[in-house]
């Protein structure tokens, strides 16, 4: 999914490390988080979150780990997932 992108990050920094820091500051438990992803760079994030949502157009590895796979792609899939869990 991210094959045409170049991502340069310091060692040990990814979406999961960023979220972990936010959770520490806000005193929120991992189990109370929802993460939504579609690419390989979301795999570390999925290891951290309580609820894992893969969008329809996600890479297979993410779909395998997901709690929920949306029937729609991209932004519409995000709306679908948020509606599923919070409406």
Secondary structure, 3 states (H helix, E strand, C coil): CCCCCCCCCCCCCCHHHHHHHHHHHHCCCHHHCEEEECCHHHHHHHHHCCEEEECCCCCHHHHHHCCEECCCCHHHHHHHHHHHHHC
